């Protein structure tokens, strides 16, 4: 199957689904990533564009990603971008990768770019209902991105509520941490949620919830018969 991870910024894909991406790639599936903002100019400790591209490539190689599609939408300004432009960019990524399953941000994330990515991805996922030449999606899943999803404090929105747990095992979690380490300036010391200890601890906790040996949790919001 073809899996597409649609995210706002470089590193979101690893934080939200890195261990699952590695597992799926090892099983022979096609794993692809669509990054809407490839520049992340507002990020603290931002490396140069050349360095950031190197970081993305190194990280994706570790996880076994087939293809990375990168946009140039302005970082932390997705609310200023016409919704249709975001939708059409994601639609093209769906077509180019032949996606069967999409992972994307939860709409209640603290980060505003995550919200707009999720909304645009939800709209783009209906493409198969408008075009008979596009194969139907099988599933859409929301991810949890440490340091953003748990800070979704707006109680007028439904918070992340996992209902799908993918057992990844310790090796995949270690690969996730290795992939995150490729991104300069992203990881922090414990007890920050983007620390090695917190990342591994979350995987252990999610695994324990479902009786699994390390897991990543997702919220499945659309599922069509496999």
C-alpha atoms as one frame of an Amber mdcrd trajectory, in Angstrom:
protein
   0.000   0.000   0.000   0.963   3.632  -0.379   1.071   5.793   2.741   1.251
   9.599   2.676   2.185  11.690   5.713   0.980  15.284   5.239   2.538  17.749
   7.666   3.211  21.439   8.109   6.934  21.477   8.934  10.019  19.283   8.660
  10.277  16.978  11.715   6.479  16.852  12.290   6.355  13.632  10.284   8.909
  11.906  12.527   7.433  13.231  15.759   3.958  12.067  14.800   4.548   8.792
  12.969   8.272   8.103  12.644   8.234   4.627  14.164   5.189   3.631  12.127
   6.785   4.978   8.955   9.878   2.861   9.577   7.803  -0.241  10.291   5.680
   0.199   7.157   8.751   0.739   4.982  10.363  -2.399   6.416   7.213  -4.327
   5.503   7.598  -3.255   1.875   4.968  -0.525   1.735   5.544   2.804  -0.020
   5.924   5.634   2.503   5.879   9.243   1.278   5.902  12.648   2.956   4.313
  15.958   1.960   5.808  18.956   3.794   3.885  22.179   3.216   6.487  24.605
   4.604  10.023  23.659   3.669  11.663  26.885   4.862  10.466  27.224   8.499
  11.976  30.721   8.680  10.377  31.458  12.057  11.981  28.482  13.792  14.531
  29.096  16.533  17.997  27.660  15.900  17.065  27.246  12.233  19.847  25.761
  10.088  20.560  27.074   6.610  18.350  25.922   3.754  21.077  23.582   2.519
  21.524  22.145   6.014  17.776  21.731   6.506  17.453  19.867   3.225  20.334
  17.642   4.293  18.581  17.007   7.602  15.334  16.059   5.861  17.112  13.687
   3.480  19.135  12.050   6.248  16.070  11.577   8.426  13.930  10.179   5.620
  16.677   7.781   4.522  16.786   6.319   8.029  13.032   5.723   7.981  12.967
   4.321   4.438  10.804   7.043   2.895  10.387   6.806  -0.868   9.583  10.399
  -1.726   9.390  13.840  -0.117   7.184  16.512  -1.685   7.997  19.976  -0.325
   6.015  23.195  -0.601   7.042  26.781   0.073   4.081  27.991   2.105   5.092
  30.595   4.762   5.906  29.210   8.199   3.382  30.095  10.936   1.348  32.015
   8.348  -0.853  29.287   6.864  -3.834  31.327   8.080  -2.815  33.919   5.469
  -2.696  31.391   2.615  -5.871  30.792   0.578  -7.323  27.495   1.740  -7.715
  26.305  -1.849  -3.959  26.577  -2.511  -3.174  24.293   0.418  -5.874  21.845
  -0.664  -4.680  21.697  -4.264  -1.064  21.156  -3.224  -2.102  18.200  -1.068
  -4.375  16.862  -3.806  -1.415  16.789  -6.181   0.616  14.896  -3.581  -2.195
  12.362  -3.225  -2.248  11.844  -6.991   1.535  11.673  -7.386   1.974   9.096
  -4.618  -1.190   7.098  -5.280  -1.968   7.322  -1.573  -4.139   4.688   0.064
  -3.783   5.970   3.627  -3.073   9.486   4.920  -1.578  10.539   8.240  -1.883
  14.213   9.168  -2.122  16.646  12.074  -4.946  16.740  14.579  -7.013  19.916
  14.056  -6.894  20.819  17.763  -3.079  21.094  17.842  -1.718  24.260  19.435
   0.310  25.133  16.326  -1.860  27.130  13.930  -0.111  25.724  10.842  -1.043
  22.232  12.042  -4.694  23.259  12.201  -4.718  24.599   8.646  -2.781  21.594
   7.354  -5.346  19.278   8.902  -8.301  21.221   7.490  -6.764  21.336   4.008
  -5.887  17.648   4.158  -9.420  16.741   5.146 -10.758  18.652   2.136  -8.166
  17.157  -0.217  -8.987  13.646   0.943 -12.370  13.908  -0.793 -10.678  14.164
  -4.183 -11.676  10.624  -5.139 -15.343  11.596  -4.809 -14.872  14.327  -7.414
 -12.579  12.515  -9.824 -13.155   8.976 -11.011  -9.513   8.645 -12.080  -8.284
   8.960  -8.473  -8.460   5.800  -6.404 -10.441   6.004  -3.153  -8.608   6.522
   0.106  -8.798   3.699   2.583  -8.127   5.645   5.767  -7.290   9.025   7.296
  -5.551   9.174  10.657  -4.707  12.111  12.900  -1.296  11.971  14.610  -0.119
  13.295  17.952   2.905  15.592  17.657   4.707  16.000  21.003   4.943  19.643
  22.155   1.895  20.581  20.067  -0.965  18.080  20.312  -0.895  17.829  24.110
  -0.983  21.635  24.236  -4.298  21.825  22.410  -5.896  23.805  25.233  -8.930
  25.131  23.353 -11.712  23.134  24.989 -14.226  24.212  22.359 -12.496  21.735
  20.044 -12.419  17.962  20.408  -9.024  16.953  21.765  -6.871  14.144  20.374
  -8.566  10.868  21.296  -6.600   7.849  20.046  -8.552   4.859  18.804  -5.873
   3.183  16.690  -2.617   1.811  18.088   0.174   0.515  15.865   2.681  -1.749
  17.571   6.150  -0.710  16.459   8.578  -2.422  18.817  11.727  -0.987  20.344
  13.762  -1.033  17.125  11.296   1.267  15.355  11.229   3.671  18.304  15.023
   3.781  18.290  14.945   4.527  14.545  12.446   7.318  15.215  14.812   8.852
  17.761  17.741   8.456  15.353  15.727  10.138  12.593  14.792  13.028  14.896
  18.450  13.493  15.790  19.152  14.376  12.140  17.155  17.602  12.560  19.463
  20.225  13.995  17.997  22.268  16.851  14.800  20.226  17.237  15.399  17.883
  20.156  15.595  19.095  23.762  16.769  17.805  27.128  14.422  15.798  29.341
  11.731  16.496  30.536  10.847  18.376  27.331   8.326  16.371  25.240  10.823
  16.401  22.363  13.500  14.621  24.389  14.647  11.064  23.753  13.277   9.932
  27.106   9.852  11.472  26.543   9.579  10.105  22.998  10.389   6.580  24.153
   8.214   6.942  27.236   5.211   7.980  25.155   5.680   4.935  22.914   5.864
   2.704  25.985   2.718   4.304  27.438   0.740   4.029  24.211   1.865   0.436
  23.883   0.769  -0.301  27.426  -2.667   1.144  26.709  -3.201  -1.431  23.985
  -1.196  -4.367  25.342   1.614  -3.840  22.858   5.398  -3.583  23.006   5.822
   0.109  22.175   3.209   1.748  19.960   2.249   4.970  18.238  -1.312   6.176
  18.716  -3.567   7.726  16.105  -7.156   8.868  15.774  -8.781   7.195  12.782
 -11.419   9.572  11.420 -12.271   7.909   8.122 -11.941   4.257   7.217 -13.129
   2.547   4.080 -13.129  -1.248   3.743  -9.617  -2.652   3.198
